[in-house]
Amino acid sequence: MSGLHNSLKELRKVKGLTQADLASAAGVSRKTINTIENKVFVPSTLLALTLAKVLDVSVHDIFELEE
């Protein structure tokens, strides 16, 4: 079974954003960003697209299936 790897924390830091900054820009709570970064929560397609837009990257740059 495949899992979902994400690079959200690394990409957020490269952009110089705190979890709170990214959360505010994406319209979610800081806790939501934290749970995604810690792989506790898998975001909806809409949220994944929103995060990609805010970070100016593709969804594939943030999320990747792992075997």
Secondary structure, DSSP 8 states (H G I E B T S, - for coil): --EEEE-HHHHHHHTT--HHHHHHHHTS-HHHHHHHHTTS----HHHHHHHHHHHTS-HHHHEEEE-
